[in-house]
């Protein structure tokens, strides 16, 4: 298989590139040159947001079996690349998001749920949901419904994370001491390890799949307790998880999802949207999810190898809870 990755040097794109190289695929990575490309790939350099930014791609004589695009800003960038490539590639895979569903999708929502309105493949930067939906429309417009695959990912965790969720929890538990653990401990979580996402994308491309797929772990794959306890074990076991009722967390003014990454209170629309989707279609098409302990341990190993500070995307909010706020909620003398 010949793969063209638009991106391919960070998080999801990098995982796809490495997985494809591992399968023996011929991989070309088109990127801006800001980060080192994975080993074993051919590189093309260009900035798709700049005038003539696709020149290197336009001038290259390559043809590909599949294109994978992880773009999450102005949809017109997806439009321009997809139109350029529609006669040179067999299939276009767009890594989208479950955020494209009209708010708020009910628990158990499938790929048939209504999507946001007002999105356009020709749009400049708008908001995340409409940008992702616009990217989907751009992919389908250029490649048709039968040659485009829309991967509606949910929460993505694992090595190379540049959003700040799992790295924050790992660094927090590594510091030890009492840790504000938002309850309930048994609260179900849905996420996908970035490497499982990558393997599913490549397998789907081999199968010639098309259309939308929700892509996170099945409901019941793990819980908040299992995730945070895995963090404690991976980082040395000196942290003490202090399970705290959701009402106490919210009354303290702590923001779910951002100040306490991954967590959202049970029974909320946000929890149903992020942690209660139907992924049976992806499972039937080969989705396999590794245990949460493996995701956590491998992410900690990667994080320590790079010095403990994860890369941070400039277009994403900073994650994490101020130690003084944590200490106040827990009733301890000071943050750790």
Protein Blocks (a to p, Z undefined) as FASTA:
>chain_A
ZZddeejjgcjlmmmmmmmmmnopacddddehlaccdehiacddddfkbghklmmmmmpm
bdcfbdcdfbfbdfklmmmmmmmmmmmcfbdcddddfklpccdddehiafkbccdehiaf
kbccfbfklmmmmmmmmmmmmnojklcccddddddedehianhpmmmmmmmmmngpjddd
dddfklccddddfklmmmmmmmmmmnopgcjddddddehkacfklmmmmmmmmnnopacc
ddddfklmmmnopaehklmghiacehiaklmmmmmccfklmmmnopacddfklmmmmmmm
mmmmnoopacddfkbccedddfklmmmmnopabdZZ
